[in-house]
Amino acid sequence: MAYSIHTLPKLDQADTTFQEFSRRLKNLRLQSLKADPDKWVSIYDSEVNQPDDFWWNRLQDSQAIHHILVKNTSESDGPDSKSVLLAGEWVGFVVIIVPDAENKSPEYLMNALYIDTQARGIGLGKRMVRQVIDTVRKHETKAGQAPPFCTASVRHGNDSALALYRKLGFRVVNADGIAEKEGRKYRTIEIRYDI
Ligand SMILES: CC(C)(COP(=O)(O)OP(=O)(O)OC[C@H]1O[C@@H](n2cnc3c(N)ncnc32)[C@H](O)[C@@H]1OP(=O)(O)O)[C@@H](O)C(=O)NCCC(=O)NCCS
């Protein structure tokens, strides 16, 4: 089975493809929160009832890059990313939050890596993280700016994700972090990859 990774294009909200991508992203995100509630600092019950524009805003956020892992249905899915994204099944995603233009510290945040349970254990998580590193590397560093780096936060107990990141060169910068969301606190391990 062939898998490929594609970046979601920034489309106009009125575009039917935008609506379809938004629907699929919502489904995959909700699936991830339901499948692995102990891995996230977000909660299925809080996101499931969000209105459509909550999902549209995520997709349109100019600082967010969405990489989608697609299970290709056939050799003839089409020549471009958009047609592959439309024809194939979405089985994973990862989000990168890029620093804003004013920011002197080029910190890229890797968020929400998820691989569908059916597709785990065959190296696709690693492929996605390598893609994130590549994306960060390709982003232009402005003159006078420090070299870019990528950070992520892993909840305590998520040993398989931590093992994956460490294998690919991330190092632990804080083994005793705290993340807070919607009044709840979570213990985290903060990691970093210097490009
Ligand atoms: C973490 C996750 C993305 C890994 O995806 P994957 O496609 O299964 O990962 P890979 O097949 O590329 O495996 C990469 C490494 O992860 C680790 N790993 C994967 N599955 C594992 C398991 N069941 N037990 C222990 N380690 C495991 C191993 O270190 C593996 O390296 P190896 O193949 O050299 O032994 C996936 O399990 C997932 O989506 N989990 C739920 C969401 C999540 O935890 N996201 C991360 C939030 S920080």
The ligand as an ORCA input file, in Angstrom:
! r2SCAN-3c Opt
* xyz 0 1
  C       2.911      8.162     18.089
  C       2.449      7.747     16.690
  C       2.300      8.994     15.831
  C       3.500      6.811     16.107
  O       3.100      6.517     14.782
  P       3.606      5.180     14.030
  O       3.301      5.340     12.596
  O       3.071      3.995     14.721
  O       5.169      5.294     14.284
  P       6.307      4.500     13.486
  O       5.773      3.240     12.914
  O       6.964      5.464     12.570
  O       7.287      4.150     14.675
  C       8.272      5.046     15.040
  C       8.799      4.718     16.413
  O       7.757      4.904     17.362
  C       7.920      3.990     18.420
  N       6.734      3.160     18.472
  C       5.754      3.046     17.539
  N       4.798      2.229     17.963
  C       5.170      1.810     19.197
  C       4.581      0.946     20.169
  N       3.392      0.353     19.952
  N       5.235      0.766     21.317
  C       6.416      1.357     21.555
  N       7.031      2.170     20.669
  C       6.404      2.394     19.517
  C       9.148      3.191     18.134
  O      10.230      3.886     18.731
  C       9.252      3.278     16.629
  O      10.551      3.146     16.172
  P      11.066      1.724     15.546
  O      10.119      1.381     14.438
  O      12.443      2.043     15.053
  O      11.029      0.764     16.696
  C       1.081      6.986     16.737
  O       1.213      5.909     17.620
  C      -0.095      7.840     17.176
  O      -0.757      8.475     16.370
  N      -0.368      7.835     18.493
  C      -1.515      8.565     19.065
  C      -1.325     10.053     19.015
  C      -0.043     10.503     19.659
  O       0.388     10.010     20.688
  N       0.575     11.515     19.046
  C       1.772     12.156     19.556
  C       1.397     13.269     20.449
  S       2.859     14.074     21.115
*
